[in-house]
Amino acid sequence: MLLVLPSPWLRGVFVGICLLAVSTGQVKTRPEQIHVSLSGSSSELVLTWSTFNATDSVVEYGTTSLNLRATGGSSLFVDGGSLHRPQYIHRVSLTGLQAGQRYMYHVGSAVAWSDLFFFTALRSDASWSPRVALFGDMGNENAQSLPRLQSEAQQGMYDAVLHVGDFAYDMNTDDGLVGDEFMRQIEAVAAYVPYMTCVGNHENAYNFSHYKARFSMPGDDGANMFYSFDLGPVHFVGIATEFYFYLQYGLFQVLHQYEWLQRDLEMANQNRAERPWIVTFGHRPMYCSDDDGDDCTHSESIVSVPGPVWMCLQTRVGIPYLHLFGLEKLFYDHGVDLELWAHEHSYERLWPVYDRKVYNGSTKAPYTNPGAPVHIVSGSAGCSERHDHFINNTQAWSAFRNNDYGYTRMQVLNSSHLYLEQVSDDKGGQVVDSMWLIKDKHGPYPARHSTALLKSPFDRIPRRRGDDGNESQL
């Protein structure tokens, strides 16, 4: 449509307004990309959001009205791309929250407020049963599981969400525009439920700067890259597997995380009378049976990366031949109960495994008092890279595989019973796998001789594919 301005005076005003808009740019003070995360205390939450102009950082909240107010601050984040796009990332802590109470809130400042959201404050004691949704590898494109997760989160089905690495594909793409849109997408979940994260390989640009800046995880040691928190009877530990694969950013980060992990796991073991379960989550798995040649498909999991020197590092056994900073033995020695991974665009449940050997509790009840940690790979939430496929024959430690789009639900019932189920979004929310992990006693596993130095092949066993497309052992 052609706009006709009837007088020279009006045309002059119109041109002046246009020139003013070009010279000053858009004003973007309204908050967006809002998400909630846990801090070091269950009675405290952190709210994080973005604006594209500098504003104050304020949260107004309450149980029946917005009668409470908290303030915080913002930091300027500049994308590393050619346009160097800036944005202000705001953080405000809410303290003294009443457990079980539902709060309404909005964020912003006197110049602009967000929409109204809500959350439920969590209990700080250990005698309750947290419910968690977990997944990895969700992108801006093809985020197939997100609508179902949004509905379930807003219905109150979850107390927290674990996003186990790989966001947006990628946050830095198009000078950060893809990252901005992805953060707007997950707001439908993350503004209502604590959204806990760990870093993946798709966040590696500019030394993981987008991931470090956009999220607010607990603790001061790891700059969002590694941390821990307690939820009910569980001590959760988030790690950065990517330290082992991007040595151009420094070898010190591998050592720093490893030393922190030793201290954190030692403290967690001292506290097992109160928080008996230890659950870790990190992006790249130690084991998998996909056919894509990823690190976890190799017995020694060796990946060669350029850095100050050429080195090979990986998460399971550490530096090859020297075997320093490997995580499998560290987790085993400290009695980690469950290890959650992603990266592979599929779902895989493993038997209890250590050093490539299966240590089931018994033939009839493999997950009752197992002799090693249980691993779950859940990286099929949906992204532009689509599915990963499985090899035809796989190792003895693989119990169940499925490559539908979907995500995992977990509930820790008490000190002895933990339940997991895999939801297929392709099948309309159908549960395609489930298991109970039952432990009468938590703590370090029996001392075993490691064969990590040996190059022996995996034991291979035939597989059977059912009518539903899932695979299990014969």
N, C-alpha and C positions, 0 to 999 in steps of 0.2 A: 504494500500500500504506500502511495506517495503522500508524504506529509506536506501540506500547503500552508505556509505562514503568510497571512494577508498583508502584513505591513513590514517595511524595512526595520522598524523599531523592534518588532517581535523577532524578526530574523536575527537581528544583532544580539538580542538576549539569548536566543537559542544557541547561537555559535559560541557566545561567551560561556554558557554553561558547559557545552561540550569541551571547550578548551580547558576549563577549570578541572573537569573530570579527568582529562588526559594528563594534565600537569600534576595533579595530586594523587591519582590512583584511587582505587576503590577503598572505602572504609569498611573493614571487616572486624567488628568488635563482638559479634555474637558468638558465644561459645559453641564448640562442636567437638566431635571425637571424644565424648565423655566416657570415662571408664573408672571402675572401682577396683581397688586392690587391698589386700591385707597388709598390715604393717607388722611389727614385732609382737603386737598384742591383739587378741581376738576382740577386745572391746574398743579397738581403734581401726578405722578405715582411712585410706587415702583416696581422694578424688583427683583425677587428672583430666585435663582438657586442653584444647588449643584455641587460640585466636590469632588473627593475622595482623592485628594492631595491638599495641601495648594497652593493657587495661589492668585494673585491680583484680585480685583473686579472692573471690568471696563465695561462700556456700551458705545459703539460707535453708534450714531444715527443721523438722519437728515431727511429732507423732500425729498430731491433729491439725496443726497449722505450722507455718514457717516462722516460728517464734524464736528459733535458735540461730546463731550466726557464728561462723568461723572464717578466719582469713588466713591466707598463706602468701605465696609469692610465685613469680614466673621466671623463666629463663629463656633467653633467645636461642633458638636452634636454627642453623643455616644449613640447608641441604648442600651436599658436596658437588652437585651437578653444575653445568655451565651457567645456569641462571642464578645460582646461589639464592634460592628462594628462602625467605625467612618466615618463621612463625614463632609465636610465644607459647610455651608450654607451661601450664599453671598446675600447681599442686597445693592442696589443702588437706590437712589431717583433721579428722573428726574423732574426738576422744570422749571417754566416759559414756559410751553408748550402752544402753540397757539390753542385755541379752534377750533374744526372742522378740524384741519390739520392732515393729515395722515403722520405718521413717520415710517421709516424703522429702524431696529436696529439689532445688534447682541451683545452678552454678552461674557465675558471671560477675557483674559489677553494675554500678549505677547507670552505665550506658547501654547495657544489653544483658538479658537473662536467657538462659536455656529453657527448653521445655521442662515440665515437671516429671521427675522420675521417683523411684522408690527402691529401698533395699531393706533387708531384715538383718538386724545386728546378731552376731554369732555369740555362742557361749564360749567362755574362756576355759571352762573345766574340761576334763577328759572323759566324763561319763555320759557321752551322747554319741549319736551315730551319724556322722557327716555323710552327705551324698554329693558326689562329684561327677561332672561330665569331663571327659578327657579325649583329646584328639590332637593331631598335628597336621601340617601341610594343608592349610586352608588359604585360598587365594581370593583376590578381588573378582576374577573370572571363575565361573563354575564352582562357587562356594555352595555346593548342593546341600550340605547338611545344615546350613545356617538357618533357614526358616524353621525347621523342626526344633533346633536348639533354642531359637528365639522364643517360640511358643512355650517350650518346656521351662525355660528359665523364668519367664514372666508368670508362669503358673506356680512358681515356687518349688519346682522339683529338685533344685540343686542348691547346695550351700556354697559351692565354689566351682570354677571351671579351670582346668589345666589345658593351656594351649602349648603343646610340646614342640615348638619351633616351626619355622617357615610360615611367614605371613605375607599376604598380598601378592607375591610373585611379580615384582618385588617392591618393597617400600620405597626404594630410591628411584624406581622407574619413572620416566617422564618428569625428571627434576622433582621427585617426591609427590607428584599428583596422585599416583596410584596408591601410595601409602596413605595419603589423606583420605581418599575415597574408601579404602579398606577400613580405616579406623572409624569412619562414619557407618560403614556396614555393621561392624561388630558392636557398635553402640547399643543395638537392639538387645544384645545379651549382656555386654560388659558394663552398662550403666545400672544394671539391676543386681548382678551377682559378682562377687570378687573374681576378677579375671587374672589368673596367675600364669606366668609365661616362662619359657626358656628360649634361648636363642638357637636358630638353625642356620644352615649354610646359605639360605637365600637372604640372610640379613648381613652378609659379610662386607658389603660395600662401605668404604670409608671407615674401616675398622669398627663395623657394627654400629655406626653413629645413630642411625634411625632407631634401632632397637633400644639402645642405651637412653636416648632422649625421650622416646615416646611412652615408655612404661615406667612404673614406679613400684619396684619390688622391695621386699624388706632388707634390712641390713645395710651396712656401710662398706663391707669388705669387697664386694664383687661388682659394683656399679651396674646392678640388674643382671649381671652375667651368672652369678651363682649366689645362692642364699638358702635359707631354710625357714620353716614356720610350722607351728603346731595347729592341728585342727582335730578336736576330739581326742581319741586315743592314738592319733597318728602324728609322727614327726615326718614331714615332707622335706625333701632335699632336692632343689633344682640345680642343675649343673650345665656348664657350657662345653659340650663335646667339641665344638668348633675350634677351641684352643689348640687341639691336636692336629688341625687340618689347615690352619692359616698362620704358619710360623712367620710369615712376613711381618706380622704384628707383634712378634716377640715370643721367645721361649719362656720368659719369666712368668707369663700368665698361666702356663701349664703348671709350673712349680707352685705358684701362689694359690691356685685353686686346690691343688693336691694337698698342700699343707693345711689349708682351711678345712678341707673335707676330713682330714684326719682328726682335727680338733673337734669339729662338729659331730662326727660320728661317735667319738669317744664320749662326749657329753651326752649324746642321745642314749647311749648304752647305760650310762649312769642313771638315766631318768626312765628306764623301761618299766619300772613299777607303776609309774603314772601314765606314760605314753609308750605302750609296748610295741606298736608297729613302727617300722621304719620303711618308708616308700621313697624311692628316688625317681626323678624324671629328667631325661636329657634327650636331645634330638636324635643323634645317630646311634642305632642299636649295635650291641655287641654281636648279635646273632640275627640272621634272617635267611630266607630261602627264595628270594626273588631272583629273576634272571637278568638283572640289569648290571651286574658286575660291580655293584657298590662295595664299599669297604667291608661290610658285614658278611658278604658272601664268601670271603676268603678265610682260611683257617688261621692265618696270622694277621689278617685284616690290615695289610700294609698299604699305605697310601704315600706316594712320593710327592712332596710339595716344594716349590722353590721358596727360599727365604734368604737370610744372610749366608746360610750354608745349605747344601742339599741334605735333607734329613727325611726319615720315615718315622711317623708317629701314628698311633691309633689308640683308641680308648680302652680296648680290652686288656692287652698285655703290655702296653706302653711302648717305649722305644724298642724296635726290634733288636734282638741279640742282647742288648743291655737290659731290656724289660724294666725300664724305670717309669714311674708314674702311671702304670697301668691301673685301671679302676676295678677290674673284675675281682682280683684278690683282695683289694681294699674293702670292697662291698661285702665279699664273702666273710672275711675275717671279722667284720663288725656286725654280721648277722642281719644284713638288709633283707627284708622279707619279700619285697616286690619292686621290680625295676620296670619303669614305663618308658617307652621309646616311640619314635615316629619315623620320619624320613622316607621310609618305604611306603608307597601309595597303596597300601593294602593293610589287612589285619592278620596278625599271626599270634597265636598263643603257644607258648613253649612249656614243655615239662620242666620241673625244677632242674637247673643245669649249672654246672661249674666246670670250667676248663674242658668244655665240649663233652662232658659225661653227664648222663642223666642220674639224678638222685631222688627218685620218687619216694614218697612216704611209704607206700606199699603198692602191690599190684592192683588191689581193689580200690584203694583210696590214695592216688598219687599226690594229691594236694593236701593231705592231712599229715602234719608234722614232716614236711619234706626236708631233705638233707642239703638243700641249696636254694638260692633265690629263684623266684618265678619271674619270667620276662614276658611282657606284653608289648607288641608293636602295633600302634594304632595311628596310621598316617593317611587315612583315606577320607578325610572330611570333604575334599573336593578342591581342585585347582586346575590351572590351565594345562598342566602336564599330564592330566588324566590318570589312568590306572597304571600300576606296575603288575607284571605277570610273574607267576611262580615257575621255578624249574620243575621238571617232571618227577625227578627223584630227589629226595631231600634227606636231611640228617635225622638221626634218631631223636634229637631233642625237640623236633617240631611236632606239636600235638594237633593243631587245627589251623587252617588257613582259609581266608575269604577275601576277595578283592572287590566286593561291593563298596560303593560310597557309604560312609557311615561314621560312627563314633562309639565310644565306650562309656558305659555308666559304671560307677563304683560306689558301693556303700560299705562302710566299716561298721558292722553291727555292734561289736564289743571288743574286748581284749583278745578274743580267740577266733572270731569269725569275720571274714572279709569276703564280699560278694562282687563279682564282675560280670557284665554282660555286654555283648556287642550288638549294636543297633544297625540294621541295614536301612539306609534311606532309599536305596533302590527298591526294596521290598516294602515300602510304606511304613517303616518303623518297626518291622518285625525283628524280634531278638533271634539272631542266628547262631549265637554261641553264649555259653554262660559257664561259670565255675565258682566254687567255694574254695577259698584258701583258709584252712583251719590249722591253728597252731596252739597247742597247749602250753608251750613255752617259747619265749623269744630270746634270742641272743646269738653269739657267734656259733658258726657251724663247726663240725669236727675238723680237726687238722687233717689236711690231705696233701699228698705230694703232687705238685704241679708239673704237668707235662708240657708247659707252654713252649719249651725250647725244642720240642720234637716237631717234625714236619709231617707226621703221619696223617693220612687222609681221614676225612670223616667217615664214620660208618653210615652206609646208605641203606635205606629200607624202601620198599615199594609203597606207593600211595594208592588210595582209592578215592575217586570222585563220585559223590552221591548225586541223586537226581536234582538236588537243590543247588548244585554247582560248588558246594563246599568240599574240602578235602580233609581227610583224616587218615591215621595210620591203619594198615590192614591188621 
